[in-house]
Amino acid sequence: MNKVLTHLRILRPYSEPAFIETGWIRLIDGRIAAFGEMPVLLEPEETEINMSGKLVLPGMVNAHTHLYSTLAMGMPPPSRAPVNFRQILESVWWRLDRALDEDSIRVSFQAGLLACLRTGVTTVFDHHSSPAWIKGSLTLLADVAREMGIKISTAYEVSDRNGAENFQQGLAENLTTMERYQNDPVVHPMLGLHASFTLSDESLETVRRALDDFPETGIHIHLAEDITDHHDSGERGYQSVVQRLSEYDLIHSHNLYAHGIHITPDDADTLFNSNANLVHNPTSNANNRVGILNGVTLELLGYGLGTDGMQANLLDEARTGALIRSSKMTQGQPNVDYLKLLFENNPRIASKLFGYNLNWIEPGVPADLVFYDYQARTELSYENWAAHLLYGLGQPDDVMTDGAFMIRNGDPVGIDGREILENARVASGRLWQAMEKLK
């Protein structure tokens, strides 16, 4: 059914025109066919949907997250407080991923992606880990995402930390998924690696050889998140993490690198020249106290924005990221434009990796749209929309993917949100008990 959404306030950040006070959007076969200012003449076969003055944004992208951590909220803390990054991983996140089973993974995916939809995120780049249940985990993720109308990039984080057999199982899950979904428009498989410091040279060589059969498939890896990663490469005889990955032909324009806090100036040049895709995760970086990404590097390399599993809300990530950076700056210094990371860099990265234009309000692009019944307390215009996005908007009322409403008037469509959350509450208790039994 062809539709025309009418009586909209259309906001297209970093596009021209950026703001249309009273507009319409024509949808044909789930894609945006045209948009403009009211009034609009409807064709006989078209159905009008009056949006009653709601503000519409393009669906947002989370460029790096961990859906497997969805059930971590409120879990008991470790018996001994970690004092460095490695201890945080060992006592918290590596215990959680080892405790996951098929049921808790499914619930994590469902509850995590529901939270994404509710905050207007329609494209997700996930980085998964579940050492006790690897085979089939990425197919399960793809199935859950498809049911919810979310475009998903899959990756299982291969690592040596759980032994050689586990490494091979993780690699096999990535390769099977890459083969199965290599031509799927809504699933973008990548080969996940945890981080350089948890992978031997032999393992990196194995990954390099495996990618020979998938020349257009990239890796998704944590890069120099903590200084530990940089020091580990030095101890192995490399100048840096980026130099080490370069030795194994793992620096490419189709790869996705999360964090990059502790890269060197030479690394930045290498990544820039390779047209690499990097993702900034400010709230996670602050929470783990691993450092703050250099603002010049952030803008030079065109970083996208992710949450690293901390939350689902990308507008909140942008706002909090800006405030975290402001707290480290002196008066008069310009801040990083976090909305540019979200509404320009993220769609660019998603479009590049999925292979077609995504997450814009433009003709020919899938109709992934987010609608807010936003009653602003000050004037909203083409000059001041950024402040409204950072400090005004709440939860969206409606979310549409591929031209179909997945959230309508605050409620999921075709999804039992109440059941998902009830299952999540039960599964989280079992998961936390399983974590307590692990050493």
Summary of the structure (lengths in Angstrom):
residues: 439
radius of gyration: 21.5
end to end distance: 55.7
largest distance: 69.9
contacts: 1526
relative contact order: 0.16
helix: 40%
strand: 21%
